[in-house]
Amino acid sequence: MAAYVQPSMLPIEHLIVALVPTCLVVGVAFRRLPAPSVVGAAVLGSQFPDLIDKPLALQFEIIPTGRVFMHSVPIAVPFLVAVGVYGWRTDRLPLAITFAFAHLTHLVADTYQTLLGPDPSLSPDLLWPFVDPIARPGIPHWAGPDGINIHLWTGWSMLVLMWAGWWLTTDGDEGR
């Protein structure tokens, strides 16, 4: 029996899945709305796997699909531990935890049908590079004519990642 290929979630759906619980936890625990930096960490974390994997797979053809590498638990978990250590060492632990939570919600949201289906299992994408990923068409449905949306997504990814790098290396977290 062929493996079911779950359709991709839209960026806004990933954001909602990460941001709603973040706002609820901050609201219940601290009786206030999350600081802009916490919201930013949730936004970046919820999009991060796609910001990295889609360009690497679709624009540069370095990885086999846009759902491996940062979508993979063996790679994501050590990366998120490093994010936590960085957050702890730079006194940004709440932001690191928020980013990690949002990143993990992305992985769950992309694979919830196989995780919670009638025959629960782990998606092979979650175990890459130890397991071959689910085969997908070379050009995704959202690519547009001549793959223009792939190029636009790659440009957007680079802008967001450059901004995040700048923010991490400066004191851009006033008001945390």
C-alpha angles and dihedrals in degrees: 000000000000119000116255113246109215114217117250119263119236118248091248090055091053089049093051093048090054103034101048095059090042091054091045094051093047091044095050097039100041103017093232141085117273117269116256090253091056091049088049091052090051092048093048094043093049091054100032099096091054094041088059105030103042095057092041091053105032105029102030101021092220096133127038099246141359090255102065135072104036087023089057121093095216089058102031097051097056089043091051091047087055089049089052093050090048090049092049094047093047096042091249098112095132089054092047091050091048091049092048093047091050091047091051092048087057091056093047093045091052092051106028094115093059093039095049102024127115090274102036116210141147116265111243087233089067091058100045129160089032092051128035111256124242109279112248133178114273094239115045123224092252096054095099127202112341089355093286092153090056089056091045091049091049091051091047090048092053092049094049093045092048090050091049091049091050091048092050093050096047133052090264095140103082111150096030 
